[in-house]
């Protein structure tokens, strides 16, 4: 976590509550768990956020204040994953995510706000108990209609507004365009008392002054309300709020009430296009009216700069009761987000990739809910499955570090999909997802089950891709190369550009690891050309990474480090949580080759932590593992007893510290070059080519002798001359004769 919190910006002024705020801050100064308890609409969320803003400004918590809204979370099993996602914690684990939370937060000093916990009391109790027990620097502020019941919990009951209620009404009335004077204060006071001082009810009433006079509002309330008395913390306030909603609904047109009801199906905020898709027509006029009446809250998206809308929890709950049949709007919700995800899967591989990743994150609660509803509805299950696969095809969940949620959805899909063609694609998709994490224990049975199903031409492509990846990662067999080549050709003809690039990347990687220098050079050149031509930063980063891999395996290891560092820099700028593990692997292996053994040892330690965070296991990927073992042996031999100490230092680095260290250039003072075995620091292949040049062979003849292309031979000659600072082939031949003569004396 590099961001120091996610507190929302204020959209309206905060009125009063000084005593409650002071008491909340005082409790947080002496307790690690504080719960704000009160009726719906009493202002618990606003007080929690305002408290968070105060302590954040004061710099009380080193790692910030983080708010996790839980009102729209219906599945208790997603609690830990939801918290992780809000905290930008990488959660690629197949388990429920609590362990990953503890692992990330145990050494952090931050405040966590869990908002609207009342419908998830038992799972929240469990989560809070384990977080407080294992994370000493963590303070938790929760809001709920009842206490959690966790040991050490301090309760603060949030009362309704008293004299501040009038100030709130006047401020919101002015925002609605009403001009009230001192003459109106008695009526305002009576209205606020009728509403029991509940802020949400007061805001609903004040919004009506845009269209009604204060006297009319009060008279209608008098007619509609039986004024309530009773315990100020009892159920009377809940009834007051319900009647405020009923009154607000009566002031709406039929079309506005229908829209209010329909919008209740959204689990999170949404844009106008989504609202119109779910409502089945133009909603601008009615939506604007609901905003004016404070039923819908409008904000500006930091991603698209367009307006987004949301219903507060209690407002949404009331709207759901107005909805006579939720099935149709929920179906439209599924279809809208299915189309959105399909477009994302087809369009993410473009210069707008950063925008698409941000849009997917912004819409993720809606997407997740749409997939969940579809998978639970028999005739929508196939659409839900395709949506779940498209989410991963867009690379969003791996990019954002939310593979755990993707695996959850795909696991549900596997339980409900039986149609052979789709099930084959689904199983292959799940197998590849496991393969990329090095989880072969999960991947192999999925692949074998897919193999047993009837095969069709297009679904067969997915399975062939998985089989090629198995041959590459598990067996380290060159037999994977023609399979990848076959899939590449099919993808070029039938698949979107992003899918095609992934297959070309895997093909080039396999060639580089498993084939000769000539084939590796050809594959690398093609991939780099593609990466440089499409304007996509993500692919450019992987193009640089692959060029560095080629130099490490077949070329000049001195050229690897700057290429790998640039690839890592781009990945971090994009917010990619997946690629940096591969870049750390490359940098660790490179530093070992360069003789920078201290740095290599520290990077090896950091890599092990990154593997744990990303849930990637290079030990299960044969080609990667062999290179890593070689680097590890080299560093162990060089450092001796210091090896364990230095790798531990690397493993103890925070993630941001590890990345900063990895981006540093390697100082000459850290390099411990191995004694050169060949003159001029040439590699064995370079020295051989220099000898052939000295014999007078042309590039074509050298290529024929070494089974490489003339172009590759010429490139090597140019690199050799550049390395030695020689102007031409004649000078190279003279240098070789001199070096050879010196070496034999």
Number of C-alpha atoms within 10 A of each C-alpha: 15 11 11 15 22 15 17 12 9 11 10 9 9 11 15 15 17 11 9 17 17 12 13 22 18 11 18 19 11 10 15 18 25 24 29 25 24 23 24 21 24 24 21 24 21 14 20 23 20 18 21 26 19 15 16 21 11 9 12 16 19 13 20 23 28 24 23 20 19 20 19 16 19 13 10 15 13 18 21 20 25 22 23 23 18 14 23 18 23 27 31 26 24 14 14 17 23 21 14 20 22 20 16 20 22 16 14 18 18 23 26 21 26 23 22 25 23 18 17 18 17 14 16 21 17 13 17 20 15 15 22 19 11 15 19 15 18 21 22 21 25 27 29 23 19 18 22 25 13 13 10 12 17 20 19 17 18 22 18 22 22 16 13 17 25 23 16 22 25 22 18 22 23 16 16 18 13 20 12 15 8 8 8 13 13 11 16 22 18 13 25 26 19 22 26 25 27 26 23 22 24 27 20 21 26 29 25 21 23 16 14 13 13 22 14 13 17 19 13 13 20 13 10 14 16 11 14 14 12 9 9 13 15 12 11 17 25 18 14 23 24 18 18 23 21 14 18 21 19 12 14 16 12 12 13 19 20 18 22 27 24 25 30 25 21 22 21 22 20 21 17 16 15 20 25 19 18 23 21 13 10 13 18 13 10 19 24 15 16 22 16 20 23 24 24 20 18 21 15 13 16 12 14 13 9 11 13 19 19 21 24 18 19 16 22 24 14 17 23 18 12 18 19 10 12 15 13 13 22 22 16 19 27 27 21 20 23 24 12 19 25 18 14 22 24 17 17 22 25 18 14 13 19 18 14 23 23 17 18 21 17 18 18 17 18 22 25 21 23 27 28 20 19 25 26 15 16 13 10 16 20 20 19 29 27 19 29 27 22 20 24 21 21 25 21 25 25 24 19 22 26 23 26 22 23 22 21 17 20 24 15 17 26 15 10 16 18 12 10 16 18 15 22 27 21 26 26 29 24 23 28 26 20 21 24 19 21 21 20 20 12 15 23 20 13 20 22 15 13 25 17 10 13 11 16 11 8 13 19 19 21 20 25 19 24 26 22 24 26 22 19 26 24 18 14 19 19 16 14 25 21 13 19 27 18 15 22 24 14 14 21 15 11 12 14 15 18 20 20 19 20 15 20 24 24 20 27 27 23 26 26 26 21 20 16 14 20 20 16 24 23 15 22 27 17 15 25 20 12 17 21 15 11 14 15 18 22 20 26 23 26 23 24 25 24 26 26 29 27 25 22 21 17 18 20 15 20 15 14 27 27 17 22 28 24 17 28 27 19 20 23 16 9 16 17 19 22 26 21 24 25 21 27 26 25 25 28 29 29 25 27 29 23 19 18 23 27 21 23 30 31 25 31 28 24 30 27 21 21 25 20 16 22 24 23 23 20 24 17 18 23 18 20 19 16 14 19 20 13 14 22 20 11 18 26 17 11 17 15 9 10 13 20 14 13 21 21 18 14 23 20 15 17 16 18 12 13 21 22 11 16 25 19 11 10 15 8 9 7 14 17 16 13 10 7 10 10 14 14 14 14 17 18 11 13 19 17 14 23 24 17 17 20 18 10 14 15 15 22 15 17 22 19 13 12 14 13 19 19 17 13 18 23 17 12 18 20 15 15 22 16 12 12 14 11 16 11 12 18 13 15 21 19 13 18 19 14 11 14 14 10 10 10 6 5
